[in-house]
Structure formats: structure tokens, C-alpha cells
């Protein structure tokens, strides 16, 4: 089971700088949740002669060289993703209604953005972009499954609701194991990849619409204080 100790030292250091309050908390991913990811990645891949084999919600084992149909190795897929962030991290577009819904929810809870972001120097570019799009909340970069990081963020918020939003099944399952009391929201903005994603256990809401998600979280938070 993931615990606080499974988070990296860098992630824990970033979390230590965030004020801990006896207050509800929303922990939110970035790619395919706050920022468009799949459409940007597909354009980047196309410029490099690569495409997705199918609209299955996975990145490894789903990239092929467009002309030959040859599958990229896992290492080659990860290199494409790394190169994508190096090139595009400051250019991604916002998911519709994400900023307005976070602003609405910020009146009811603290918000922390938790993102797996390749490249040690890409955090400032991501922070600046999110701020310019009206989402300038504390940002923590993580590496690997997010269960340990979420456990650390929850450590001093006993008896207060915590909601975690992510597109990755790995992260949803990891957080479900590390902190079973956290409400899980599985959010995938791209409608094609949303439609092919599997239903995950213990997920309170699966969505690709921020208006629906905002309503759902607001209802959770309001109910918690009654």
C-alpha cells in the first residue's frame, strides 16, 4: 500500500511548503484535467511521424510510426512524451470551464495541483501558464503513482473531506489504496479517450465535463458541513 514514505524527497519538500489547514482539500491533476493534453500530443506526434494505434487510454504500447505501423518501444514512447513537455509545456490550452469551476470551489476548499511532469526545469513554465489561465494554485510536481503524495497532503486534515481528480488509472488506484477516505474523481477531457476508458473501483464520479464535476464536488463539500 502506498504511504507518505513512497513519495519522493522532492515531492515531500514541496508539500512541506504548503500551509496545512483544518479545511477541505481538492487535489487536482493537470494533463487532461486542467489542460488539454491528448490533442496537443497528437499534433506533436504527427509532426514527428507518429500516431496512436487506437484510442485506448494508454500511452505506452499505443504509439506507432505512421508510415510503417511499427510499434514504438516503451522507452521510445517515454522519449516522445518527454520531448513533448520540453517543447509544449508552456503552450497547452485550458480544458473548458476548468478555471471557473476551480474558482467557484476555492470558496469551499483549499486547492492543490499535483502533476507528474517530466523535466526538472518545466515546473515554472507550467505554473506560469496555469496562472495566466486563472488557475494559479499551489503546484506540486511528482514522479510515479500519486498515493504517497496525496497521503502527505492529507496528513494534517483529519475529519475534513478530500477530493482527488486525475485522468490516470494508475494514480486513481494508488490514491484509493493510500487514502481510502479520499473521494476519487476520474476525469478525462478528450471525449474519444474518455469513451474507451475503463470504469475503476471506488470512483465517486467519472466525467469529462467540468460543470458536472464542479456541481458534484460542491454538493460533496456542502453536505460535509451540514
N, C-alpha and C positions, 0 to 999 in steps of 0.2 A: 504494500500500500504506500503511495507517495506521502511523504511527510515534509515538514519545513526543511529538513536536512537535505532533501533531494534537490532543492533549488540551488542554483549556482551562487558562489560568493558575490559575484557582481549583481545578480538579481536581488539578493538579500540586502546588499548595501543600498541599492536604490530604494527598496521598500522601507528601509530604516529611516529614510529622509522624509517619508510621507507622514503627516500628522495622523495619529490614531485617535479616533473619537468613538464614543459610545453612540453610534449613529448608523443607520442602514447604509449599505455599501453596494454599488453597482460596479462590477469589474467587466471591462469590455475589450474585446479583441479589435483589431484594425482591419486587416485584409478580408474582403468580402463581408465585412460587418459595418465599418465606418467609411472605408474607402473601397472603391471599385478595384478589383484585383484580376479576376479572370479575363475581362475584356482587354485590359492593358497587357496582360501576359500573353494573350493570344496574338495581339498585334506585334509585340516584341518577338515572339516566336516566329511569326510569319516572315518578319524581316530577316530572320536567320535560317529560313528554310525548314522550319519545324512546325508541327501541328499536333493537336490532340488526336489520338486514335478514335476515341469515343468520348461522349460527355458523361463519363463516370467520374464521380467526385474523388479523384485521387490524382496526384501529380506524377509520382514515380510510376513507372511501368505503363504510362499512358501517353508519353511523348514519342513521336516518330519523325524521321526525316521525310518530309512531304513527298519528295520525288521518288524515293526508293521504298518507302513504307517500313524501313528498318527501324526497329525499336531502339531508343536511346538507353544506355545503361543507367542504373540508379545514380552513379557518380556524375554522369553527363547531365542527367535531369537536374541534379542539385546545382551543377555549374550554371545551367541556364537560369535557374531561379536566383542564384547569387548575382549573376551578371544583370539580370532584370532589375534587382533592387539597386545595384550600383548605378544604373542608368536612369531609373524611373521613380525612385523613392520620393522625389520632390514634385512629381507631376500627376500623381493619381487623383482622380476625381472623387468627390464625396458620393456616398450612397444616398439616394433621395430621402429627405426628411430626417436623416440621422442627427444632424446638428440641432434642429428644432426640438426633436424629441428628447435629446440629452439635456438641453437647456430646461425643458419642462420638468424632467425627472430630477435635475440638480437641486430643485427646491425641496425635494423629499429625501434625498440621499446624497452621500459622497460618491464621486465617480473617479475611478482609476482606470487608465488604459493600460492593458497588459498585452504586449506584442512580441512575437518571435520574429526578429529582424536580423537577417544576415548582415555582417559588416559592422565593425565596432564604431565606425565614424558616421553611420547613417541615422543615428538617433536624433541629432539636432535637425537634420533635414525633415524627418518625419514630424517632429514637434512643431517646427515652423509651418509646415503645410497644414497640419491639423488646426493650429491656432488661426491661420489665415481663413480656414473654413468654419470657424466658430466652435471648434472643439479643443480648446486649449486646456485640457485637464491633465493632471499629473500622469506621466507616461513612464512605464517600467518596461525595459527590454528583457526578454527571457530567452532561454535556449532549451528546446526539448519540451516534453509534456509539462503542463502548467500546474499540476496538482500541488507541488511544493510551494510554488509562488503564491497560489491562492490560499493555501494553509497559512502562510506567513502574513498575508494581508488580512486574514480573518482573526488572527491570534488574539487581538485585544477588542474584539467586537462581539463578545458573547451576548446571547439573548437579543441580538438585533439581526434583521433579515439581511442576507447577502445574495445577490443575483450575479450569475456569471454567464456572459454571452460569448459564443465562439462559433466559428464555422467548422472547426476540425473535430472529427470524431475522436481522435486520439486525445485531444485536450478535454473534450467533454467527459470522456470516460475517466481520464486521470483525475479531474476535479471531483467527479462523482465518488471516487474511491477515497480521496484525501479528505474531503469535507462533505460528508453525506447530507448535512443540513443546508447546503447551498442550493438555491433554485437554479436549475440549468435551462438556458435558452439556446437552442441550436438554430443559428441564423446563417443563411447562405443567400447573398443578394442576387447572384446570377440565376435567372429563372430556369435555365436548362440544367444546370448542375444541382440546383435545389430539387428539381423534379426527380433526379436519379439518385439522390442521397438516401441512405437507409435510415429508418427510424431507430433511435438509440434508446436504451433503457433509462428510466428515471428523468427523462427530459420533460420539463413543465410546459414548454412551448417550442414548437418548430415553426419557423417563419422566414419569409423573405421580404417582409413589409415592416418598416419602422413605425408606421402609425399603429398597426396591430400590436407590435411589440411594446410601444410606449403605453398604450392602454392597458395591456396585460401587466406590465411592471408597476404602473401606477396603482392598479387595483390591488396587487400584492402588498405594496407598501402601505396603502391606506388601511387595508384590512389588518395589517400587523399592529397598528397603533390603536385599534378600537378595543 
